[in-house]
Amino acid sequence: MIARAVHAERTRLAATFKELTPEPLRSRIRSRTLAIYGNSNGPTIEGLQARGNSWDDIIDSATRPGPRISFDGGG
């Protein structure tokens, strides 16, 4: 299914870039993601569906980056 493939690739890319992100920003990103999704790797397909997301919503969200998180705590 397309949504599963796109979501998996988004998750893989996010993990790759999180590993390249220097501390302490990496920990801030992981903490934020854990607080929102209950998983430091990001949302699962099942979690997104439980929030009411359709397959098209999941595909669409997999094409967007997460919110900006700055070093200075401003976002």
C-alpha positions in Angstrom: 0.0 0.0 0.0 1.3 3.5 -0.9 0.5 5.1 2.5 2.5 2.4 4.3 5.5 2.8 2.0 5.5 6.6 2.1 5.1 6.6 5.9 8.0 4.0 6.3 10.3 6.2 4.2 9.4 9.3 6.1 10.1 7.5 9.4 13.4 6.2 8.0 14.5 9.7 6.8 13.5 11.2 10.2 15.6 8.7 12.1 18.6 9.3 9.8 18.4 13.1 10.3 17.8 12.8 14.0 21.1 10.8 14.3 22.9 13.6 12.4 21.4 16.3 14.6 23.8 17.5 17.3 22.9 17.5 21.0 21.2 19.0 22.8 18.8 19.6 19.9 18.5 15.9 19.2 17.2 15.2 22.7 14.7 18.1 22.4 13.4 16.6 19.2 13.1 13.1 20.6 11.4 14.4 23.8 8.9 16.5 21.8 8.1 13.6 19.5 7.7 11.2 22.5 5.4 13.6 24.3 3.2 14.0 21.2 3.1 10.5 19.8 4.2 8.3 22.8 7.1 7.1 20.6 10.4 8.9 20.0 10.5 7.7 16.4 7.3 9.5 15.5 3.7 8.5 14.8 2.7 5.0 13.8 0.2 4.2 11.1 -2.2 2.8 13.7 -1.8 5.9 15.9 -2.5 8.2 12.9 -5.6 6.2 12.0 -6.7 6.3 15.7 -6.5 10.1 15.4 -8.9 9.9 12.4 -6.4 10.3 9.6 -7.4 8.7 6.3 -4.8 7.0 4.1 -4.7 10.2 2.0 -4.0 12.2 5.2 -1.2 9.8 6.1 0.4 10.1 2.6 0.1 13.9 2.8 1.6 14.2 6.3 4.5 11.9 5.3 5.5 14.5 2.7 5.9 17.4 5.2 8.7 18.0 7.8 7.9 18.3 11.4 7.8 21.7 13.2 10.9 23.8 13.6 12.7 23.3 16.8 15.4 25.8 17.6 18.6 25.7 19.7 17.5 28.6 21.8 14.2 27.1 23.0 12.2 29.5 20.8 10.3 26.9 18.9 
